[in-house]
Each structure stands twice: as structure tokens, then as C-alpha cells.
Amino acid sequence: MKTNDPCTFYSTHFFDPRPLRKLGPQRTIRQATMPPSRLFRGPAFLLALAAFLAAFVVQSGELGSSDTTHRLQAAHSFWTSAPAVEPQDYPEFGIRGRGGRIYGWYGIGQSLVMLPADIVGAYIERLPAFEDYDADPTVRDIFVSYTTNISICVLAALVCFRLLGLLGFSLRQRIAGVLALIFCTTFLHYAQNMMENNLIFLFTFTALTFQFEWLRSGSRRALLLGSLALGANLLTRLTTALDLLAVVLFLLLMSRVAGIAEPQKRARLIDYARVALPVYLVSLALDRAYQFYRFGTVFSTYLGGFVREQRLLNPALPAAFPFETPFHVGFFGALFQPEKSIFLFDPLLLLTVLLCLAAWKRFQPEIRAYLITFAALLLAYICFYARFTVWSGDFAWGDRYVSTTVEMLAFISVPLLMRHRNEIGAAVRAIGVSLIVAALLVQISSVMFWCPLEIYQMDTLGHPTFVVALRMKNIVAFSLGRMDAWGLTNDSMRYDPWDYQHITSFNFLPFLLARIGKVPAWVVRFTAIVWSCALGLLLCLLLHIRKIASPQLRECDA
């Protein structure tokens, strides 16, 4: 069957979010007989490839934070005799648990995700080709960071594409939304620095997508997939119980606007309880089993042991530690502090607010439900962490505890701007385009250097510091060789020689390997060539996506 018409082809690509049984026999035949060459030219595949290349280009080979390093060490201890916490890391990190052994205080989720890559990377590291390599990042770290980060980025792009379809956006708007997520939100930064943020994003959006699909179609398979994603979230970080509640809130809001009859609502509720609740209970049981394995208790979190260990290091800690921060400091700091403001690190959030003010009454019910849900989730996270001793996430780009939810609210502004561009006025459109450009520049700047650079600089520059502007200044100064002349280096940066090497290099693998100087020159040249080719291919791919999305899909938008 011919599918020369672009609207027909792109509406029947292999990643259509609608249930197959609702599309009719003609749709099924088209999908089943579509040539593989067409599948690999579909928008879902192209966006997945763009996500792959973007994540590949921004990798430094280093895990990005001590938190991730500790979680990888825990993963390594699952299948080897290695300790869960390296002895030299204690007492700054770790809690004494059962048998006097030292364990980390994190959940098991990210460690399990990294486990397969850790096993493969450990065996690759033992190959004769790498026996003379002795540097940080290690071969294992490089393999884990590349494979895990890239996989999460690709899957998140596909899930986001599917969700935007369920929310009623056109194909052009869905493509723009996915690209906005990848390149115009802090998602890009956390594709380089492998904290838990993008993993939580993936699990939450997977849950939202498939449980929303279940609400529309009644598919228990979709409900099970969404529930498993939320269960995995609970294993990653217990506070993602808030994400679970947010997904439930969205389903409740959508069930009201969908006009589902009361008997059907009761049937759906029973379905949800039968499928989802056992998954959540199993996930909580696994989390509690891991807690018992480490600390001999199932009725507490790590906080008790954490406080005890920290008081041994510093007996002068306040009585309320680790929730001693005044609420207003953490709450308003997340919103307005120049060093952590969610509006500065994710400018698209401002566009979302602007569009809500300008076009709320024109939004479809599912969009209103989505925005209400994640605005409530963002408020809940800000309030939850407002009193935490490091409410800002400490060594991170922006406020990492709330960045994931901010991304969920921010990226959708781009497809909304495209949908309502003729209804909001020229001034709002101009501001919107400016914010998109600003967001792109902020996110590209975020991956240029390792995130602690500005934190070290603030030891001498003082507070408050406009971190985003300082990052732009650092990029210019480093490119011109003027870091010292402009007063952008200090003793804090030189305290740890490895840190100094890392933060005074562009944070991409070829540049970092060259700065470390412990690998042969041909290896540095080879990685630089591969990196340059990947960057060039990414730019060409984005131009190709723009080309096919602009003229061919214009009629589909109507």
C-alpha cells in the first residue's frame, strides 16, 4: 500500500500513541506493511537519533557527581566483593549498619539501572588494550556514563513524543516539544551529569503516559507498564511518592472532564487497585528489604543514621538538623535566588507562565489538567525541601531537587506557543521566541564546564552571584585564555588537583582526556574526531528534522 502523502505517512508511524485496536483494519495494514526504510525515516526514529547524538556529544565520561559515584560503587558491591562504600570516603559519606559495615544512604534504584553497564564496563576495563590506562574517569566510568545516560535520554524522548500525542498536539508541535525538552531545559545538563534527575523524569513520564492511555482505552497492559514505572521511581528516591500522587491527580482530573459515568469510574478504580497497588506495595517492600539488609530496620529512613554520623563529625550542628533552614529561605530561594532560581536555569518556565496568563481559557482540558498537576507537584517539592539543610542541591547546576518537575512544566511551553500562536498576539510571540533562544543558550552553557566551577569561584566572588551570567563569562574568558586575568581562578579551585583539571577544561570527553594527559595522543585525536563527527551529524540531523517538519507537515497541523 502506497503512503506517499506525508500526512498519511507521519500519522501512521510506528510510535503512534493510540491503541492499535481503535485504529481499524486499514491502519493496522498500513503499519504492518510499512517498509523498514519508512520506519527509520519516521519522526519518532529521527527524534530518538537526535536524543542519542545529543547525549553522546555532551558526555564527559565522568559520572558528574559524588552521589552517582557512590551509587555506582553500591552497584559494584552487588556482584563483587567490593565494599558498598570505599573506606576513604567514610566518615564524610556513609552510615555504619549491620555488622559494623558501612553503607550508603541512597535508594537502590539508580544502582540497579547502572548494574548491567557496570558489569560490562568492568570486564572491558580488564582487556589488555586498557591495562596501561590509569586515569579518572576510568574505563568503567566512561562506559557506564555513556551507555546509561544515552539510553535514558533516548527513552525519555520517545515517551515525551508519545505523551504529547495523547495530549492532542500535532506532529510538528510534538517534534518541537521533544527538541525543546532535550535542548532547552536542564534535561540536557543532567544528560551529561548523571544524577537521578533524568531517570526520575523518564519513570514519571512513562507512568503518566501509559496510565493516561489506560484511562482512555482501558488497557491493563498500559496500566501495568505505568505502575511499574512509578514503582521503579519509589526505588530510586522515596520522595517520588509525590510523583505518584501527581499522576493520580492527573487521572482524577481527566476522569472528571472526560465525563465517565459513575459505574465506569468504579470499574476503573477497581482495575487500578488490582493492577497498580500490588506493584507499589512490592516496590515499597523491596525498598524496605534493602533498608533492613543495610541497617536492620524496616520502619525508618536513612536520616537517623545520617544525622548520627554527621554529629560525630560536627557536634555543633543545630538541633533541627537536617531541617534547620528557615522555610522562607528555601522556598523563595528556589524561586528567586540568583544562584538557584528555577526561572533563570529554565527560562522556558517563564514562557509557560506567560502562556497560562495569555491563553488559559483556550487550553484544552487535558492541557489544563497537566499544568495544574505539575504546578502542584512543583509547589510540593519546593515546600518539602525548603527546610532541608542543602535545599538547593549543593554542588549542582540549579536546584536539582526540583529541576525535574520544572522541566515537565517548561518544555510544554514550546508546543503550546505553536498551537496558540495566532491567538496570543505578536508581543507574546516575540517574548516567547526570545525565551526559547535564551533557554537554548543557558542549556548549552550548562554543559560547557563541570558544574562546581562557579561554586568554587563564589568562595571569592561572594554571594549572591548570578551563576548563569558567570557561566557565560567563564566561557568567554576560557576561550580567550583570560581566566586568571579576569580573576576567575582562586585557591579553592586548586585545592584538589583533579578538580582543578576537570573544571578548567571544556567538559566533553576529548577535551578532558587531553587535559588529564594520561592517554596516548592518538587516543585523544581519535576521540576528538569521533566527537566532531557526532556533533556535525547532530547538526545535520536537526536541519533535516526542521526540513521535513516545516513544509510537509504544515497541512497536518490544520
RODO-2510 file (C-alpha; in nm, 4 decimals, decimal comma):
residues 558
     n   res          X          Y          Z
     1     m     0,0000     0,0000     0,0000
     2     k     0,1366     0,3360    -0,1019
     3     t     0,1811     0,6080     0,1590
     4     n     0,3213     0,8920    -0,0481
     5     d     0,1128     1,1568     0,1250
     6     p     0,3228     1,2941     0,4134
     7     c     0,0216     1,3449     0,6400
     8     t    -0,0840     0,9831     0,5901
     9     f     0,2675     0,8538     0,6410
    10     y     0,3509     1,0514     0,9522
    11     s     0,0152     0,9770     1,1117
    12     t     0,0815     0,6053     1,0752
    13     h     0,4363     0,5856     1,2025
    14     f     0,5310     0,3082     1,4397
    15     f     0,5143     0,5149     1,7582
    16     d     0,1513     0,6259     1,7359
    17     p     0,0193     0,6649     2,0917
    18     r    -0,3316     0,5488     2,0100
    19     p    -0,4290     0,1880     2,0902
    20     l    -0,3953    -0,0252     1,7779
    21     r    -0,7373    -0,1870     1,8173
    22     k    -0,9055     0,1550     1,7864
    23     l    -0,7465     0,2442     1,4552
    24     g    -0,9267    -0,0023     1,2314
    25     p    -0,8071    -0,2632     0,9817
    26     q    -0,6765    -0,0095     0,7287
    27     r    -0,4464     0,1463     0,9918
    28     t    -0,3261    -0,1972     1,1006
    29     i    -0,2382    -0,2980     0,7440
    30     r    -0,0500     0,0264     0,6848
    31     q     0,1522    -0,0159     0,9985
    32     a     0,2239    -0,3822     0,9333
    33     t     0,3282    -0,3334     0,5726
    34     m     0,5236    -0,0101     0,6091
    35     p     0,8712    -0,0605     0,4601
    36     p     1,1571    -0,0546     0,7116
    37     s     1,3089     0,2383     0,5235
    38     r     0,9969     0,4413     0,6024
    39     l     1,0051     0,3419     0,9686
    40     f     1,3609     0,4666     1,0007
    41     r     1,2603     0,7996     0,8473
    42     g     0,9662     0,8497     1,0821
    43     p     0,9693     1,1348     1,3341
    44     a     0,9973     0,9060     1,6366
    45     f     1,3118     0,7440     1,5000
    46     l     1,4631     1,0780     1,3990
    47     l     1,3966     1,2250     1,7428
    48     a     1,5420     0,9169     1,9092
    49     l     1,8521     0,9537     1,6938
    50     a     1,8754     1,3237     1,7815
    51     a     1,8487     1,2357     2,1521
    52     f     2,1181     0,9694     2,1075
    53     l     2,3575     1,2113     1,9379
    54     a     2,2884     1,4942     2,1823
    55     a     2,3566     1,2704     2,4809
    56     f     2,6655     1,1276     2,3100
    57     v     2,8130     1,4697     2,2348
    58     v     2,7692     1,6109     2,5854
    59     q     2,9259     1,3167     2,7689
    60     s     3,2441     1,3813     2,9621
    61     g     3,2970     1,0160     3,0533
    62     e     3,2839     1,1192     3,4190
    63     l     2,9795     1,0416     3,6317
    64     g     2,9230     1,4060     3,7169
    65     s     2,8771     1,3935     4,0931
    66     s     2,9980     1,2131     4,4030
    67     d     2,6390     1,0954     4,4590
    68     t     2,6432     0,8966     4,1355
    69     t     2,9917     0,7671     4,2106
    70     h     2,8671     0,6306     4,5428
    71     r     2,5648     0,4715     4,3771
    72     l     2,7889     0,3060     4,1178
    73     q     3,0078     0,1747     4,3988
    74     a     2,6971     0,0236     4,5572
    75     a     2,6089    -0,1395     4,2243
    76     h     2,9622    -0,2791     4,2048
    77     s     2,9246    -0,4284     4,5517
    78     f     2,6118    -0,6212     4,4417
    79     w     2,8136    -0,8595     4,2240
    80     t     3,1720    -0,8328     4,3537
    81     s     3,3445    -0,8391     4,6903
    82     a     3,3946    -0,4623     4,6759
    83     p     3,2575    -0,2658     4,9733
    84     a     2,9400    -0,0631     4,9324
    85     v     3,1354     0,2458     5,0422
    86     e     3,5076     0,2941     4,9855
    87     p     3,6880     0,3152     5,3239
    88     q     3,8485     0,6510     5,2384
    89     d     3,5029     0,8057     5,1846
    90     y     3,3968     0,7442     5,5446
    91     p     3,3037     0,9299     5,7666
    92     e     3,2217     1,2116     5,5209
    93     f     2,9964     0,9659     5,3424
    94     g     2,8295     0,6513     5,4652
    95     i     2,6493     0,5098     5,7680
    96     r     2,7529     0,2185     5,9857
    97     g     2,4934    -0,0529     5,9509
    98     r     2,4541    -0,4215     6,0231
    99     g     2,7719    -0,5994     6,1237
   100     g     2,9555    -0,2688     6,1506
   101     r     2,9761    -0,2442     5,7720
   102     i     2,9459     0,0946     5,6037
   103     y     2,6633     0,1552     5,3577
   104     g     2,5472     0,4479     5,1532
   105     w     2,2208     0,6169     5,2386
   106     y     2,0727     0,6250     4,8890
   107     g     1,7934     0,4133     4,7457
   108     i     1,8671     0,1171     4,5241
   109     g     1,7011     0,2369     4,2014
   110     q     1,9832     0,4117     4,0159
   111     s     2,2325     0,1485     4,1295
   112     l     2,0164    -0,1224     3,9689
   113     v     1,9887     0,0794     3,6479
   114     m     2,3677     0,1130     3,6290
   115     l     2,4340    -0,2504     3,7255
   116     p     2,4346    -0,4062     3,3733
   117     a     2,6651    -0,1349     3,2389
   118     d     2,8872    -0,1709     3,5452
   119     i     2,9296    -0,5438     3,4836
   120     v     3,0139    -0,4995     3,1153
   121     g     3,2339    -0,1970     3,1827
   122     a     3,4321    -0,3809     3,4483
   123     y     3,5179    -0,6606     3,2039
   124     i     3,6049    -0,4119     2,9277
   125     e     3,8361    -0,2356     3,1725
   126     r     4,0317    -0,5606     3,2175
   127     l     4,1076    -0,6001     2,8469
   128     p     4,4788    -0,5798     2,7525
   129     a     4,4125    -0,2674     2,5455
   130     f     4,3391    -0,0715     2,8651
   131     e     4,5939    -0,2211     3,1030
   132     d     4,8133     0,0904     3,0850
   133     y     4,5251     0,3340     3,1288
   134     d     4,5279     0,4787     3,4798
   135     a     4,3191     0,7928     3,4964
   136     d     3,9934     0,9320     3,6206
   137     p     3,7443     0,8919     3,4530
   138     t     3,8110     0,5194     3,4430
   139     v     3,7170     0,2994     3,1501
   140     r     3,4312     0,1607     3,3579
   141     d     3,3040     0,5097     3,4409
   142     i     3,3193     0,6114     3,0754
   143     f     3,1255     0,3041     2,9648
   144     v     2,8617     0,3433     3,2375
   145     s     2,8097     0,7151     3,1776
   146     y     2,7799     0,6789     2,8003
   147     t     2,5502     0,3782     2,7899
   148     t     2,3248     0,4758     3,0797
   149     n     2,2873     0,8451     3,0022
   150     i     2,2277     0,7869     2,6322
   151     s     1,9701     0,5132     2,6955
   152     i     1,7756     0,7294     2,9400
   153     c     1,7833     1,0258     2,7014
   154     v     1,6547     0,8250     2,4053
   155     l     1,3763     0,6587     2,6041
   156     a     1,2706     0,9903     2,7586
   157     a     1,2470     1,1482     2,4126
   158     l     1,0271     0,8661     2,2843
   159     v     0,7991     0,8725     2,5888
   160     c     0,7695     1,2507     2,5670
   161     f     0,6760     1,2214     2,1987
   162     r     0,4075     0,9677     2,2827
   163     l     0,2659     1,1754     2,5693
   164     l     0,2394     1,4878     2,3546
   165     g     0,0364     1,2835     2,1072
   166     l    -0,2005     1,1754     2,3831
   167     l    -0,2360     1,5384     2,4859
   168     g    -0,3600     1,6235     2,1373
   169     f    -0,0634     1,8079     1,9889
   170     s     0,0057     1,7925     1,6165
   171     l     0,3139     1,6192     1,4834
   172     r     0,5049     1,9440     1,4301
   173     q     0,4229     2,0511     1,7831
   174     r     0,5272     1,7140     1,9235
   175     i     0,8595     1,7282     1,7404
   176     a     0,9217     2,0808     1,8687
   177     g     0,8262     1,9749     2,2216
   178     v     1,0753     1,6878     2,2300
   179     l     1,3540     1,9056     2,0928
   180     a     1,2667     2,1740     2,3480
   181     l     1,2953     1,9176     2,6268
   182     i     1,6354     1,7966     2,5099
   183     f     1,7990     2,1263     2,4208
   184     c     1,6092     2,3990     2,6061
   185     t     1,5670     2,2611     2,9599
   186     t     1,8037     2,1358     3,2293
   187     f     1,7375     1,7875     3,0914
   188     l     2,0439     1,8494     2,8715
   189     h     2,2650     1,9229     3,1710
   190     y     2,1540     1,6087     3,3513
   191     a     2,2152     1,4073     3,0367
   192     q     2,5799     1,4950     3,0996
   193     n     2,5878     1,4866     3,4801
   194     m     2,4324     1,1560     3,5750
   195     m     2,2379     1,2398     3,8869
   196     e     1,8942     1,0840     3,9354
   197     n     1,7059     1,3672     3,7649
   198     n     1,6617     1,2314     3,4138
   199     l     1,5937     0,8818     3,5431
   200     i     1,3115     1,0162     3,7591
   201     f     1,1855     1,2176     3,4616
   202     l     1,1777     0,9017     3,2498
   203     f     0,9907     0,6995     3,5112
   204     t     0,7386     0,9745     3,5881
   205     f     0,6611     1,0480     3,2233
   206     t     0,6391     0,6784     3,1403
   207     a     0,3884     0,6367     3,4221
   208     l     0,1869     0,9403     3,3163
   209     t     0,1831     0,8341     2,9516
   210     f     0,0748     0,4745     2,9989
   211     q    -0,1689     0,5354     3,2820
   212     f    -0,3312     0,8129     3,0774
   213     e    -0,3511     0,5685     2,7879
   214     w    -0,5189     0,3199     3,0232
   215     l    -0,7725     0,5823     3,1275
   216     r    -0,8618     0,6408     2,7626
   217     s    -0,8561     0,2832     2,6369
   218     g    -0,8935     0,0573     2,9403
   219     s    -0,5734    -0,1308     2,8502
   220     r    -0,4493    -0,3150     3,1592
   221     r    -0,1140    -0,3648     2,9906
   222     a    -0,0712     0,0128     2,9721
   223     l    -0,1751     0,0453     3,3372
   224     l     0,0775    -0,2201     3,4395
   225     l     0,3610    -0,0501     3,2478
   226     g     0,2795     0,2843     3,4067
   227     s     0,2590     0,1302     3,7522
   228     l     0,5938    -0,0441     3,7105
   229     a     0,7485     0,2922     3,6199
   230     l     0,6119     0,4504     3,9373
   231     g     0,7333     0,1534     4,1386
   232     a     1,0815     0,1959     3,9929
   233     n     1,0601     0,5636     4,0887
   234     l     0,9948     0,4704     4,4514
   235     l     1,3055     0,2517     4,4486
   236     t     1,5073     0,5412     4,3104
   237     r     1,4007     0,8058     4,5628
   238     l     1,1220     0,7693     4,8193
   239     t     1,0147     1,1311     4,7764
   240     t     0,8889     1,0356     4,4297
   241     a     0,5783     0,9258     4,6148
   242     l     0,4856     1,2851     4,5311
   243     d     0,5168     1,1987     4,1610
   244     l     0,2871     0,9022     4,2156
   245     l     0,0285     1,1295     4,3776
   246     a     0,0677     1,3755     4,0887
   247     v    -0,0078     1,1064     3,8302
   248     v    -0,3146     1,0027     4,0304
   249     l    -0,4253     1,3673     4,0473
   250     f    -0,3938     1,3969     3,6701
   251     l    -0,6037     1,0836     3,6197
   252     l    -0,8704     1,2166     3,8561
   253     l    -0,8844     1,5497     3,6756
   254     m    -0,9081     1,3795     3,3374
   255     s    -1,1773     1,1376     3,4529
   256     r    -1,3906     1,4378     3,5505
   257     v    -1,3541     1,6241     3,2220
   258     a    -1,3975     1,3044     3,0188
   259     g    -1,7493     1,2626     3,1534
   260     i    -1,7014     0,8992     3,2544
   261     a    -2,0172     0,7543     3,4079
   262     e    -2,0135     0,6564     3,7750
   263     p    -2,0307     0,2789     3,7122
   264     q    -1,7355     0,3091     3,4739
   265     k    -1,5443     0,5164     3,7292
   266     r    -1,5968     0,2470     3,9907
   267     a    -1,4834    -0,0197     3,7453
   268     r    -1,1716     0,1808     3,6578
   269     l    -1,0976     0,2344     4,0266
   270     i    -1,1190    -0,1394     4,0902
   271     d    -0,8950    -0,2027     3,7896
   272     y    -0,6424     0,0480     3,9197
   273     a    -0,6429    -0,1076     4,2661
   274     r    -0,5982    -0,4593     4,1303
   275     v    -0,3129    -0,3751     3,8953
   276     a    -0,1315    -0,0744     4,0407
   277     l    -0,1483    -0,1181     4,4165
   278     p     0,0296    -0,4590     4,4198
   279     v     0,3110    -0,3067     4,2114
   280     y     0,3504    -0,0172     4,4552
   281     l     0,3431    -0,2491     4,7548
   282     v     0,6076    -0,4761     4,6021
   283     s     0,8286    -0,1751     4,5299
   284     l     0,7924    -0,0497     4,8870
   285     a     0,8656    -0,3997     5,0152
   286     l     1,1849    -0,4138     4,8066
   287     d     1,2890    -0,0723     4,9365
   288     r     1,2252    -0,1807     5,2953
   289     a     1,4120    -0,5089     5,2376
   290     y     1,7120    -0,3098     5,1159
   291     q     1,6810    -0,0881     5,4212
   292     f     1,6741    -0,3933     5,6507
   293     y     1,9705    -0,5506     5,4701
   294     r     2,1785    -0,2406     5,5378
   295     f     2,0562    -0,1081     5,8699
   296     g     1,8466    -0,3833     6,0317
   297     t     1,5196    -0,1891     6,0346
   298     v     1,2214    -0,1501     5,8041
   299     f     1,0462     0,1375     5,9797
   300     s     1,2919     0,4211     5,9226
   301     t     1,4779     0,6048     5,6501
   302     y     1,8477     0,6787     5,6343
   303     l     1,8030     1,0167     5,8069
   304     g     1,8514     0,8867     6,1615
   305     g     2,1862     0,7289     6,0797
   306     f     2,2841     1,0246     5,8636
   307     v     2,2238     1,2687     6,1476
   308     r     2,4146     1,0481     6,3910
   309     e     2,7182     1,0233     6,1632
   310     q     2,7174     1,3964     6,0852
   311     r     2,7012     1,4870     6,4538
   312     l     3,0135     1,2792     6,5117
   313     l     3,1877     1,4993     6,2549
   314     n     3,0377     1,8243     6,3804
   315     p     2,8816     1,8213     6,7305
   316     a     2,7817     2,1874     6,6870
   317     l     2,5122     2,1058     6,4309
   318     p     2,1769     2,2644     6,5211
   319     a     1,9163     2,0542     6,6983
   320     a     1,6817     2,0637     6,3983
   321     f     1,9467     1,9323     6,1544
   322     p     1,8969     1,8428     5,8678
   323     f     1,5804     2,0565     5,8511
   324     e     1,7141     2,3699     6,0144
   325     t     1,6833     2,6093     5,7187
   326     p     1,4118     2,8737     5,7674
   327     f     1,1221     2,7849     5,5378
   328     h     1,1178     3,1203     5,3627
   329     v     1,4879     3,0901     5,2731
   330     g     1,4456     2,7621     5,0879
   331     f     1,1063     2,8473     4,9406
   332     f     1,1892     3,1885     4,7964
   333     g     1,5477     3,0832     4,7229
   334     a     1,4265     2,8189     4,4779
   335     l     1,2181     3,0847     4,3041
   336     f     1,4315     3,3952     4,3086
   337     q     1,7876     3,3384     4,4366
   338     p     2,0320     3,4311     4,1538
   339     e     2,2379     3,1210     4,2270
   340     k     1,9491     2,8696     4,2088
   341     s     1,6344     3,0325     4,0692
   342     i     1,4295     2,7905     3,8625
   343     f     1,3359     3,0759     3,6267
   344     l     1,6998     3,1538     3,5490
   345     f     1,8113     2,7956     3,4917
   346     d     1,4945     2,7031     3,2992
   347     p     1,3753     3,0195     3,1196
   348     l     1,1039     2,8223     2,9399
   349     l     0,9222     2,8097     3,2721
   350     l     0,8628     3,1835     3,2318
   351     l     0,7119     3,1125     2,8907
   352     t     0,4762     2,8574     3,0435
   353     v     0,3613     3,1150     3,2992
   354     l     0,3191     3,3776     3,0270
   355     l     0,1126     3,1451     2,8085
   356     c    -0,1078     3,0484     3,1030
   357     l    -0,1804     3,4158     3,1631
   358     a    -0,2447     3,4857     2,7946
   359     a    -0,4329     3,1772     2,6785
   360     w    -0,5551     2,9700     2,9746
   361     k    -0,9180     2,9776     2,8618
   362     r    -0,8159     2,8459     2,5193
   363     f    -0,6235     2,5475     2,6583
   364     q    -0,7808     2,2074     2,6095
   365     p    -0,8948     2,0276     2,9296
   366     e    -0,6068     1,7786     2,9218
   367     i    -0,3550     2,0642     2,9000
   368     r    -0,5145     2,2387     3,1961
   369     a    -0,5076     1,9140     3,3921
   370     y    -0,1417     1,8622     3,3023
   371     l    -0,0393     2,2133     3,4057
   372     i    -0,2379     2,2027     3,7307
   373     t    -0,0884     1,8640     3,8168
   374     f     0,2752     1,9583     3,7687
   375     a     0,2375     2,3055     3,9153
   376     a     0,1059     2,1343     4,2284
   377     l     0,3947     1,8856     4,2166
   378     l     0,6481     2,1675     4,1806
   379     l     0,4976     2,3522     4,4771
   380     a     0,5032     2,0315     4,6827
   381     y     0,8714     1,9680     4,6072
   382     i     0,9719     2,3276     4,6816
   383     c     0,7890     2,3152     5,0134
   384     f     0,9268     1,9715     5,1024
   385     y     1,2899     2,0732     5,0514
   386     a     1,2572     2,4342     5,1705
   387     r     1,3759     2,3500     5,5237
   388     f     1,6394     2,0958     5,4165
   389     t     1,9952     2,1824     5,5143
   390     v     2,1005     2,1845     5,1464
   391     w     1,7673     2,2836     4,9933
   392     s     1,9455     2,3944     4,6760
   393     g     2,1058     2,0595     4,5980
   394     d     2,4522     2,1970     4,6820
   395     f     2,7039     2,1036     4,4060
   396     a     2,4613     2,1103     4,1154
   397     w     2,3500     2,3217     3,8214
   398     g     2,0402     2,4922     3,9535
   399     d     1,8130     2,3483     4,2199
   400     r     1,8428     1,9804     4,1352
   401     y     1,5729     1,8690     4,3788
   402     v     1,3028     2,0496     4,1802
   403     s     1,4650     2,0714     3,8344
   404     t     1,2940     1,7573     3,7037
   405     t     0,9462     1,8906     3,7765
   406     v     1,0438     2,2290     3,6332
   407     e     1,1411     2,0577     3,3068
   408     m     0,7961     1,8972     3,2902
   409     l     0,6324     2,2380     3,3126
   410     a     0,8861     2,4203     3,0971
   411     f     0,9198     2,2153     2,7785
   412     i     0,5468     2,2050     2,7045
   413     s     0,5516     2,5819     2,6542
   414     v     0,7010     2,5384     2,3059
   415     p     0,4227     2,3206     2,1574
   416     l     0,1685     2,5415     2,3357
   417     l     0,3220     2,8515     2,1775
   418     m     0,2984     2,6864     1,8351
   419     r    -0,0619     2,5795     1,8917
   420     h    -0,1845     2,9208     2,0123
   421     r     0,0484     3,1459     1,8139
   422     n    -0,2400     3,3086     1,6255
   423     e    -0,4386     3,3804     1,9403
   424     i    -0,1894     3,5357     2,1796
   425     g    -0,0673     3,8439     1,9981
   426     a     0,2622     3,9477     1,8402
   427     a     0,4161     4,0743     2,1643
   428     v     0,3703     3,7419     2,3436
   429     r     0,5046     3,5550     2,0390
   430     a     0,8143     3,7749     2,0324
   431     i     0,8758     3,7264     2,4046
   432     g     0,8240     3,3541     2,3575
   433     v     1,0830     3,3285     2,0801
   434     s     1,3276     3,5320     2,2911
   435     l     1,2794     3,2996     2,5870
   436     i     1,3347     2,9940     2,3677
   437     v     1,6624     3,1382     2,2404
   438     a     1,7660     3,2306     2,5950
   439     a     1,6807     2,8810     2,7179
   440     l     1,8880     2,7225     2,4412
   441     l     2,1901     2,9377     2,5275
   442     v     2,1558     2,8652     2,9009
   443     q     2,1392     2,4888     2,8490
   444     i     2,4317     2,4803     2,6050
   445     s     2,6360     2,6832     2,8521
   446     s     2,5430     2,4391     3,1291
   447     v     2,7378     2,1542     2,9694
   448     m     3,0481     2,3533     2,8774
   449     f     3,2126     2,3191     3,2202
   450     w     3,1729     2,0915     3,5192
   451     c     2,9015     2,2407     3,7420
   452     p     3,1168     2,3077     4,0572
   453     l     3,3199     2,5731     3,8702
   454     e     3,1028     2,8666     3,9773
   455     i     3,0601     2,7231     4,3267
   456     y     3,4359     2,7342     4,3763
   457     q     3,4518     3,0839     4,2299
   458     m     3,1895     3,2119     4,4730
   459     d     3,4327     3,1483     4,7590
   460     t     3,5999     3,4697     4,6497
   461     l     3,3283     3,6383     4,4426
   462     g     3,0818     3,6163     4,7294
   463     h     2,7031     3,5936     4,7379
   464     p     2,4665     3,6460     4,5721
   465     t     2,6128     3,5613     4,2334
   466     f     2,4219     3,5431     3,9059
   467     v     2,5524     3,1964     3,8175
   468     v     2,4169     3,1814     3,4615
   469     a     2,5850     3,5116     3,3718
   470     l     2,9052     3,3962     3,5427
   471     r     2,8988     3,0802     3,3324
   472     m     2,8756     3,2869     3,0143
   473     k     3,1689     3,4968     3,1345
   474     n     3,3681     3,1807     3,2088
   475     i     3,3091     3,0501     2,8578
   476     v     3,4350     3,3723     2,7014
   477     a     3,7308     3,4015     2,9412
   478     f     3,8383     3,0409     2,8922
   479     s     3,8104     3,0669     2,5132
   480     l     4,0287     3,3802     2,5184
   481     g     4,2734     3,2434     2,7783
   482     r     4,1786     3,5201     3,0243
   483     m     4,0638     3,3196     3,3284
   484     d     4,3477     3,4428     3,5511
   485     a     4,3443     3,7954     3,4128
   486     w     3,9729     3,8302     3,4830
   487     g     4,0063     3,6988     3,8397
   488     l     3,8172     3,3762     3,7707
   489     t     4,0616     3,1374     3,9369
   490     n     4,1225     3,1034     4,3100
   491     d     4,2768     2,8757     4,5701
   492     s     3,9544     2,6793     4,6222
   493     m     3,9748     2,5570     4,2641
   494     r     4,3324     2,4351     4,3143
   495     y     4,2755     2,2560     4,6450
   496     d     4,2091     1,9251     4,4683
   497     p     4,4374     1,8745     4,1624
   498     w     4,1850     1,6505     3,9866
   499     d     3,9045     1,9011     4,0408
   500     y     4,1242     2,1774     3,9028
   501     q     4,1988     1,9781     3,5883
   502     h     3,8326     1,8965     3,5446
   503     i     3,6838     2,2427     3,5929
   504     t     3,9478     2,4124     3,3779
   505     s     3,8623     2,2074     3,0696
   506     f     3,5610     2,2003     2,8440
   507     n     3,3513     1,9212     2,9923
   508     f     3,3494     1,6850     2,6951
   509     l     3,5482     1,3624     2,6793
   510     p     3,8103     1,4591     2,4152
   511     f     3,8930     1,7847     2,5957
   512     l     3,9022     1,6154     2,9362
   513     l     4,1321     1,3375     2,8144
   514     a     4,3657     1,5961     2,6626
   515     r     4,3672     1,7960     2,9886
   516     i     4,4416     1,4901     3,2021
   517     g     4,7340     1,3976     2,9792
   518     k     4,7462     1,0281     3,0742
   519     v     4,6413     0,8735     2,7448
   520     p     4,8334     0,8500     2,4164
   521     a     4,7944     1,1429     2,1791
   522     w     4,6404     0,9199     1,9112
   523     v     4,3589     0,8270     2,1511
   524     v     4,2847     1,1937     2,2150
   525     r     4,2848     1,2645     1,8404
   526     f     4,0597     0,9665     1,7690
   527     t     3,8032     1,0640     2,0340
   528     a     3,8132     1,4224     1,9072
   529     i     3,7395     1,3040     1,5521
   530     v     3,4518     1,0828     1,6663
   531     w     3,3128     1,3640     1,8829
   532     s     3,3362     1,6167     1,5983
   533     c     3,1652     1,3793     1,3575
   534     a     2,8856     1,3154     1,6064
   535     l     2,8395     1,6899     1,6583
   536     g     2,8293     1,7504     1,2837
   537     l     2,5844     1,4659     1,2316
   538     l     2,3617     1,6057     1,5085
   539     l     2,3519     1,9486     1,3445
   540     c     2,2730     1,7955     1,0052
   541     l     2,0011     1,5803     1,1598
   542     l     1,8378     1,8804     1,3278
   543     l     1,8367     2,0643     0,9947
   544     h     1,6806     1,7567     0,8329
   545     i     1,4117     1,7350     1,1019
   546     r     1,3357     2,1021     1,0528
   547     k     1,3150     2,0483     0,6778
   548     i     1,0686     1,7601     0,6932
   549     a     0,8652     1,9131     0,9740
   550     s     0,8127     2,2549     0,8198
   551     p     0,6708     2,2152     0,4673
   552     q     0,5462     1,8558     0,4672
   553     l     0,3544     1,8629     0,7943
   554     r     0,2077     2,2117     0,7680
   555     e    -0,1192     2,0782     0,6311
   556     c    -0,1352     1,8150     0,9058
   557     d    -0,1417     2,0887     1,1707
   558     a    -0,4621     2,2245     1,0260
***
